[in-house]
Amino acid sequence: MDSAPVKNPGTRDTMLSLRNCSLSFGNVPVLDNVSLDVYRNEFISILGPSGCGKSTTLRLMLRLLSPEGGGEVAYSSPDLSLGMVFQKPVLMPWLSALQNVMLPLELGPKKKFSKKEAREKAESALRLVGLQDFQNHFPHQLSGGMQQRAAIARALAADPTVLLMDEPFGALDELTREKLNFELLRLWESPETSLSSIVMVTHSIQESVLLSDRVVMMSPRPAGVTDIIPVPLPSPRQAGMEELPEFHRTVKELRKRVKHL
Ligand SMILES: Nc1ncnc2c1ncn2[C@@H]1O[C@H](COP(=O)(O)OP(=O)(O)OP(=O)(O)O)[C@@H](O)[C@H]1O
């Protein structure tokens, strides 16, 4: 199978890399010598058995955790901006959608934005995800899909270059999930966002093939990277590509490898 970079064919600049990263919680080894490069303008999915260490890998990428002995998490630049979207939207119930999106922009010792700037950035992020008419709604007034869109807007408002997503659509029904998958691709491709690379943890083989340029497979805990499979689908990805023979071939190949984990 040939690799199929999407946004900018031919570029292979590394935005972020894990080098020989091992990590234990107490005496439980979770990651074993994980090495992985995230390239500029690519969409990567991470697949692996439940509990193997996929979320831990994302937390390493965010530098919320440090690898043990000799491992390294390297960024292409010291001010590389990373965003994170979790499986649950984690919105503050007493704040409107707009206030939720503004919150991280206004928090922290290095408060980067004035209230006015934060509001403008939040409004434009909500517009990007199609929630411009719901910015004054509270989370309980939004559907599950809309709440997750608000969480994506919150991540986008800070202008991340690399977006990490931990099963972002796992809790949603299939139709909403399909819709949001394509919305995510359009956001990634849009010149209106700063997004270069996306790393998404998913449990769905089909989703990983439809969205990604490469699928990273991890083994059971302590997890290592067992395979990195390029997805040979044309770009940009469109609805209906699930019918292509390359899609079926890649899904079949991944299923075979999952069985051998
Ligand atoms: N803060 C922590 N303290 C102790 N153990 C932890 C901690 N975080 C994760 N673990 C353990 O590390 C292992 C890997 O967890 P992780 O959440 O990374 O797996 P995962 O592959 O994302 O799981 P899932 O697919 O079920 O979401 C699990 O055994 C989990 O119990």
The ligand as an SDF file (V2000), in Angstrom:
LIG
                    3D

 31 33  0  0  0  0  0  0  0  0999 V2000
   -3.1480    8.1170   36.3830 N   0  0  0  0  0  0  0  0  0  0  0  0
   -3.0880    6.7830   36.3640 C   0  0  0  0  0  0  0  0  0  0  0  0
   -2.7030    6.0820   37.4480 N   0  0  0  0  0  0  0  0  0  0  0  0
   -2.6300    4.7380   37.4240 C   0  0  0  0  0  0  0  0  0  0  0  0
   -2.9240    3.9910   36.3440 N   0  0  0  0  0  0  0  0  0  0  0  0
   -3.3280    4.6330   35.2340 C   0  0  0  0  0  0  0  0  0  0  0  0
   -3.4490    6.0490   35.1810 C   0  0  0  0  0  0  0  0  0  0  0  0
   -3.8590    6.4080   33.9260 N   0  0  0  0  0  0  0  0  0  0  0  0
   -4.0140    5.2540   33.2390 C   0  0  0  0  0  0  0  0  0  0  0  0
   -3.6970    4.1950   34.0140 N   0  0  0  0  0  0  0  0  0  0  0  0
   -3.6690    2.7790   33.6020 C   0  0  0  0  0  0  0  0  0  0  0  0
   -2.8750    2.7140   32.4320 O   0  0  0  0  0  0  0  0  0  0  0  0
   -3.4220    1.7860   31.5110 C   0  0  0  0  0  0  0  0  0  0  0  0
   -3.6160    2.4700   30.1780 C   0  0  0  0  0  0  0  0  0  0  0  0
   -4.6320    3.4430   30.3000 O   0  0  0  0  0  0  0  0  0  0  0  0
   -5.1120    4.3230   29.0670 P   0  0  0  0  0  0  0  0  0  0  0  0
   -6.2570    5.1520   29.5470 O   0  0  0  0  0  0  0  0  0  0  0  0
   -3.9480    5.0020   28.4880 O   0  0  0  0  0  0  0  0  0  0  0  0
   -5.6140    3.1960   28.0610 O   0  0  0  0  0  0  0  0  0  0  0  0
   -6.4790    3.3180   26.7130 P   0  0  0  0  0  0  0  0  0  0  0  0
   -5.8090    2.4520   25.7070 O   0  0  0  0  0  0  0  0  0  0  0  0
   -6.6780    4.7460   26.3640 O   0  0  0  0  0  0  0  0  0  0  0  0
   -7.8500    2.6770   27.2030 O   0  0  0  0  0  0  0  0  0  0  0  0
   -9.3280    2.7270   26.5630 P   0  0  0  0  0  0  0  0  0  0  0  0
   -9.2160    2.2430   25.1470 O   0  0  0  0  0  0  0  0  0  0  0  0
  -10.1150    1.7640   27.3960 O   0  0  0  0  0  0  0  0  0  0  0  0
   -9.7990    4.1490   26.6680 O   0  0  0  0  0  0  0  0  0  0  0  0
   -4.6850    1.2520   32.1400 C   0  0  0  0  0  0  0  0  0  0  0  0
   -4.3820    0.0280   32.7450 O   0  0  0  0  0  0  0  0  0  0  0  0
   -5.0620    2.2800   33.1730 C   0  0  0  0  0  0  0  0  0  0  0  0
   -5.7190    1.6870   34.2590 O   0  0  0  0  0  0  0  0  0  0  0  0
  1  2  1  0
  2  3  1  0
  2  7  2  0
  3  4  2  0
  4  5  1  0
  5  6  2  0
  6  7  1  0
  6 10  1  0
  7  8  1  0
  8  9  2  0
  9 10  1  0
 10 11  1  0
 11 12  1  0
 11 30  1  0
 12 13  1  0
 13 14  1  0
 13 28  1  0
 14 15  1  0
 15 16  1  0
 16 17  2  0
 16 18  1  0
 16 19  1  0
 19 20  1  0
 20 21  2  0
 20 22  1  0
 20 23  1  0
 23 24  1  0
 24 25  2  0
 24 26  1  0
 24 27  1  0
 28 29  1  0
 28 30  1  0
 30 31  1  0
M  END
$$$$
